Structures are given as C-alpha cells and as structure tokens.
Amino acid sequence: MVRRKSPPSNLKTLNRENLLNRITTRIRQSLELQEILDTTAREIRSFLEMDRVKIYRFLPDGNGEVIAESLVNGALPSLLGLCFPASDIPAHAREMFVKVRQRVIVDVVSGQKTLHQLDNPATGDSLAIEDVRYAPVDPCHIEYLTAMGVSSSLVVPILHHNQLWGLLACHHRTPKTHSETDLKIVQLLVDQVSIAIAQADLLARTRQQAEDEAKINQISYLLHAPMESTEIRQTVLEEAVKVLEGCGGRLYITADPTGKPAQIYTCGSQPSLEASCILEETALWKGIIGSVPPLSDSQTLLNYANASRLSHEDSGFPRSLLFPDVADDFDLGVPAGPYCSLTNPNTLHHHLISHLHIIKDIESEPQLKSALAAFQDTHIRSLLIVPLSYQQQCIGCISIFRSEIETETLWAGRQDCDRRNYRPRASFEAWRETIRGQAKPWTEDDIRLAVAIGIHLYMAVMQKRVEEMIRHQASHDLLTGLPNRILFCDRLTLSLARIQRYGQKLAVIFLDLDAFKTINDTLGHAEGDRLLKSVSLRLKNCLGPDDLVARWGGDEFTILVSAISSSEDAARIAQKILNSLSTPFQFEEDQTHQVTSLHVKASLGIAIAPYDGEDVDTLLKNADAAMYRAKQQGRNNYQLYTSAIGTKVLERLVLENNLYKALDSHEFLLHYQPQINLENGQIVGMEALIRWQSQDLGGLVSPLQFIPLAEETGLISPIGEWVLRTACAQNRAWQLAGLPPLPIAVNLSARQFQNKNLANTIHQILKETGLESQYLEIEITESIAIQDMNFTIEVLHHLRNQNIQIAMDDFGTGYSSLGALKHLPINKLKIDRVFVRDLVRDSNDAAIIRAIVALGHGLNLKVIAEGVENLEQLQFLKAAKCDAMQGYLFSKPLSAEAATRLYQCQYAGRLRQNSVAFS
C-alpha cells in the first residue's frame, strides 16, 4: 500500500503548531528574556521565510535599540545592537500601535501598505474580525526602507502593561505577501513574547527586591553595630552612596532643641563649599527639610519611572520631582524590629512618610541657583535628597550625588537634515555617539531603596539622640560641634599611650586664624560664629577618619594627626589646610540675599611626638610656640617646632610678661633727637623716641624688640597714648622754662591711627598738657597711609583742622601713589635713612634724594633727612636744598634732661661753633 504525501497546507499547519509549541515551551522553560527573544526572532524568520527579523525595544528617552535579530547570511546587513532615533517612528504611529494594536505591512515596489487593526479604537476591545485598511506609503518611508535594502516589511507592536514596549520588524529584499493565518500565528507568537516580558519583569523585580532587602539589612546592621554614632553614620552614609550608585553624599542631622549644632557627614565627591554657605543651609535644602506636610495633605506619588520613559528633551514633567507619599508599586512597609520590610505593601501610609526631591540636572534647576557655585568645579550633575522625617518632625536629610558619566550609543546611520525637509538617512552604516555631562537617571528601585534608608536613619538617629546630646554637651564645643579641649586632651592622652606601645609617631597642630578679631569687630560676632563653623567643616574635610580637630577656644583650633610616618606627613596636612582656607568663605544674607566673601588665613604650629614631647602639656606648649613662630614669619604659613623656637618663645614670653607691667611700673621713658635747619644749624624741632628701661630684664630694651610685640598684643594703644601725653607735656615744660617754642614729632602706630577716637584723644591730651596744637607734629609712615587712602585723608584733615602738623615718615620706602600724595594734607616729607646712608657712594640714592626734595618743594612741603652721620652727607643735602636733618652728626637721641641742656645751650648762643659746618 502506497502512502500518499500530505498536502503542503497540512504540512504548513503542522509547522505552525510546532512553532507555537516551541515558543511556548521555551517561554515556560527559560527565565531569561534575551534567550526567548533570540529564539522568537529565529523561529519567525524561518516560519515567514524572511531575510531579516529583528526585535526593537524602546528606551526610556523614546529611542529604540535592536536587541534580538535573525537574518539570512549575506541577505541584509545586521542591525543588532544599533539604536534608532525616536523620530524614525512618528508619534501618531506609536499611538496606533498601542490604541488598536496595529500591524503594518509595506510593499515598497507598489508603494502600498496594509494596516491591520486588532482593537476597537473607541473602546479598546478586541475586534472579532480584524479591521484591514489600505493606504499609500509615505515617500519618506519608501526612501527609508529602500536605503535599508528592504522591499517588503512587516511590523507588529509588542505591548507590556498597555505600553509600547517594542516592535517586531520583518524585512525582505523582494516583495513578500503574508496569509491571514501566517499573520495570526505571528501575532500569537508576539503575544507570547509579551507574556515572557511580563514574566522577566516580575523575575527582575523579585531579584531586585531581594537585593534591596539585603542592602537594607546591611544598613540596619550597621545602624545597630557596637560603634560610636559618628562612625556609624559615616559608615551608613558611605554604604548608602554605594548601594545607590552615587559618587558622593552628605548626611545632615539638624540641631536639636537643647542647642546642639547641626552635624554633617560627607562621603566621596562634594560640592565646593568654599563657594557657598553650608549646603544644607541654602534655600533649597531648607525648603525640602521644612516642607514635610501633614499626613492629610499628602498627595499621590509621582511615578518617576513613567516620567523617565518620556523624552528627555520635553517630558512634560518638572525637572525636580517631589514625592510626597509612597505609591503602592513601591511595596514599602513599616519597620519591624531592626529591619524595614520591602514586601508588605500599603503599610507606610499611616506611619513613616518619606519625601524625596530629585534634581536630574543641577545646572538647569532654578531652586539651585543660589548654591550652583558650589557645584561648578565638581563633576556632580544629579542629586537625590531624602528628608529624615516623621509626620511633621524632620531631623535632617541624606543627599546622594551622582557624577556625570560618559555614554556611548551605536546608531544606525546618520540623519542628514537639510533646511527644507527632514529626509531619511541615505545609509545605515553604524556610527558611535559619545555623550558627556549627564548623570545616570534615578530609577524607581533607587527611590524605593532611598525611602527605606531614610526611614532607618530617622529611627536610629532618634534612638541615640538623647544619649549623644548628653555626652556631646560634656565634651564638645556647642558652636562648631567640634570636640572641646577636654575631649581633645583625653584623645591625645590615649594616642600617646598607643604610639609609645607600638613605636609610632603623631602630630599635634595648633591653628590660629589670622586677624579674626577684625572680622568680629567689623561684621559682628554672629558673622564670626558662622565663619568659625565653616572653618571647622573645612578643617574636618582636610583630615582622615582617625584624625581629630577640636576648637580650643575663640579662633584657635587643635588638630591631632594619628600614626604619621614622618614630619612631612604632618606638613602635608598643614599645607592642605592652608590651601583649603585660601578659598574665600561666602555667606548669603537671608533678607537681602547679598553674598559676603571673607578671606581667612591661618598660622599653624606643629609638634611631633615623641620628639617634641611625650605628654599632653609639652606637645601643646610646643605646638603653640611653633604657631607663634609662624605668625612672626608673616602669618598664613606653618612651622615645625624646634628647640630654637622654644628658646625664642620663652624669651618672647618673658618679654611679653614684662611688657604688660612696664607701663604701670613707669619703666618707659622718652628720648629726644633734635632736628636741625640746614641753612643756619639751629634746632627747629624735636622727635620723641620711646625707650624701655626694664628692671627685670636689666637695662634698655630695643624698640625693635618690644614695639612689634606691643602691636601684636594691643598694648601699643595705651603705650602710644602715654608717648603723646609725655611728649606734649615735655614740650610745654620747655616753653614754660622760657625756651623758644618748637614742634615736637611723635610717631603713630598703625593701630593708633586706625582708632576712630584718635582726633579726640589728641585734642584731650593737648588740653590737659596746655600745649598749643601747632607745636605737635604727627608722623605716619607710607605703609599706614596706603592701607585705606580715603580713611587716611579723612583722619589727617581732622588733625590739620586742629592746626596739628603732619609729617610722612620713611618716605620712599613704601608704595604710596604719587597721585594720592597730592591729596594728603601733610606738611613735611622725611627722607628715610636707607637713602642717606650710601648717598656718597651710590648715585642711585643721590638721585632719589634729589627727586624727593624736588617733589616735596613742588608740593610746598618741607623736606627733612634722617640718619645723617658725616659731613659728606651733610654737604650733599645742603647742595640738594634739603630743608632740615637729624642724625648722629649733630646729636643722638637724648634723655629729657640732656635734650633740655642742649636746647638751652644753643638758645644761649654757646653752640655757635657747631654751626660753622652749616655756614
């Protein structure tokens, strides 16, 4: 019996059934979506006998990528892994793919397309009979397919959760027809793919949920670990940055009702806080932390995942998304024991509510305008902020930063757009696009995880807050939150014991802010306090986790650098601190929003244990001594302690202690050096010069030693006032003794000159001593005058209005502007001794003196030369038409008694022989 062959239609029917079975079995047996997609593309290509079948998945930004492909070798080029721009599929086509599940068949040769609509466009219900329509193909679409080498195409939408997940596209080089049965089979296969996508999505969510559970358990374990709370929070922050794939982060804990200052923990990349105030004190962060609404005012959570699926160019959503409540999709639960479950939905709505603020692009966020400068020098491009809150109580926030990343996209051909039309691509040759400056987007998984982290952090902080506040108040500075000197000394004691046991070294750094008192005096103590808090943050950021910085008091800080290998390690940290403080501090006024920039410098002294001391007191004393040495070296530097510094500091300490009691002990005295008229050799004035006859130090102390110390300690003000009063009283005594009146010159220090009550003080001294103002001459140096020219002119005018004479001392050694000089109400220029000393041998000095004399006379000023010691100098000055001189050639500075005798002798005419050289 001969068996007849089955008709071809029966064979094809059998193939269809086998195909469906194979795909269904593959979906049932495999949990990997990619394997299912590859199999589907291969089986459909074989079944339809097409040259190429690809599965095209849409990306969140609307573009698409070929993620699976099957093709006949050599028939058409491969498109696997290539991306296609969103504009390739118009919006109306996308809408029809979803609305009616429309299939599209295109015949390039005939220029016709067939549209199969499976659903009712009005109701969305499936049609019993497909709605088949015919229409001409758009010329651009024909050109598009022709450039791809395709004459026939079939496109079937792939849906997931009523959204357009992707497309199945079948291509052939020659015209190709498909039976209704073939299309139904393909549709059934695509429906199976949709099931596989849902299955894979569920599996991915389950896996993600398990991973998130593990991450949250790890964070919960850290929060309850037997460590110090500061270490716990820092570790949790680092872990949070890690699990949320950030480049850095900040944990901010607000000040509590007892007055404990806010605490900030940082990790990884940070904004440049030198360019702004504390980040969490900017308007944006304050608004987020303070914007936790009552539970009844909560709104529905904006689904960030949906927003991210829209075009990144125009999503229709605001750039920053505020999440005031938790959606069911996030499956967040209330804390249970030390853990927070992520598996129990709908349980947070009446418990802990977290509010997330996401900024996808910091440069385009209006609310970040005031703090944008802090991010400009960083790679941070996106951030997520989670307030730590319960109902209306917020105790801080955690901020996670994401840096810019470099993304590469392999596109299928370049689109050449002329000015008139958008024409299809002439070639689909692959090209690689690299995009920089964008951050990885925040997904719904990131948001769910961030909410849970925020809840755990809130609970842990509140649990330990009371005990921490008690401990903190006993051992920390309330203003800056830094350890105080008690805690610092305790830590230093422990560290010294450790290094002695293990043969290690450590460093103690004593830091003093330069001229901080000026900031307090001019801007107020509130601004000074803000500055101290900002300085403390910068200092902490310069140190390692095992190092310690403490506020010693006022504007002094001490730093403990643990386990260094050499003094160079401590020097590097000191230089790092100086570099950090070199960036101006900027503070924004709350009401005016005006930004104030403060430039702060510091002097640092370093002592190394065990070399510079093996106990707390010795190390601190030597670090302090090195710090004073840094101030003597011009400030804004650091000095390592040496034994020579110790000796100098001891001497300085003795000198300073004696200086404090010198005024009360009447140890100061004035010497007077006569000023001589170069035409007739007569005394035309006296300069009062202070001397210190110390009883304890056993003799005269040079002004070069004690004047700078008096300036530094502030003693120069009472000492300077004593000099003024004594000099005026002496001059008045000469007049009462019948000697002809002459002016007496008194030098003013910079601190004296800057005193706003200077004119009143001088007026009162003149009144007390009975000296007429025209017989007092005030000397200021160029360096004093140029500090604030407007202020200088104002003060000098006040003095001139009292008929007081003004002389500019040390002229030619400073940097005063000749243009400004003509506005100064002065009477006399004094040529500094440095030009007089070598004028005979140095033609440059001689030229300078002639120029000063000419300048002075041109401005109607008297010119006097200092330091004249020989006849050659005298003869030159006379030839140069200089008006007067003072120096050892005529007389050294004399005591009041000796100066009186000299003055009396000249007045009596018994010094005519001394005038011969002047004739």
Secondary structure, DSSP 8 states (H G I E B T S, - for coil): -------HHHHHHHHHHHHHHHHHHHHHH---HHHHHHHHHHHHHHHHT-SEEEEEEE-TTS-EEEEEEEE-TTTS---TT-EE-GGGS-HHHHHHHHHS--EEEEETTTTEEEEEEEE-TTT--EEEEEEEEEEE--HHHHHHHHHHT-SEEEEEEEEETTEEEEEEEEEESS-----HHHHHHHHHHHHHHHHHHHHHHHHHHHHHHHHHHHHHHHHHHHHTSSS-HHHHHHHHHHHHHHHTT-SEEEEEE---TT----EEEEEES---GGGSS-GGGSHHHHHHHT----GGG------HHHHHHS-SS--SS-SEEEE-S--GGG----EETTEE-SS-TT-STTS----EEEES-GGG-GGGGGGGGGTTTS-EEEEEEEEEEETTEEEEEEEEEEEEEEEEEEEES---B-SS-B---S---EEEEEEEEEE----HHHHHHHHHHHHHHHHHHHHHHHHHHHHHHHHB-TTT--B-HHHHHHHHHHHHHHHHHHT-EEEEEEEEEETHHHHHHHH-HHHHHHHHHHHHHHHHHTS-TT-EEEEEETTEEEEEEEEESSHHHHHHHHHHHHHHHHS-EEEE-TTT--EEEE--EEEEEEEEETTT-SSHHHHHHHHHHHHHHHHHTTSSSEEE--HHHHHHHHHHHHHHHHHHHHTTTT-EEEEEEEEEETTT--EEEEEEEEEEEETTTTEEE-HHHHHHHHHHHTTHHHHHHHHHHHHHHHHHHHHHTT-----EEEE--HHHHT-TTHHHHHHHHHHHHT--GGGEEEEEEHHHHTTSHHHHHHHHHHHHHTT-EEEEEEETSS---HHHHTTS--SEEEE-HHHHHTTTT-HHHHHHHHHHHHHHHHTT-EEEEE---SHHHHHHHHHTT--EEESTTT---EEHHHHHHHHHHHHHTTTGGGGGGG-
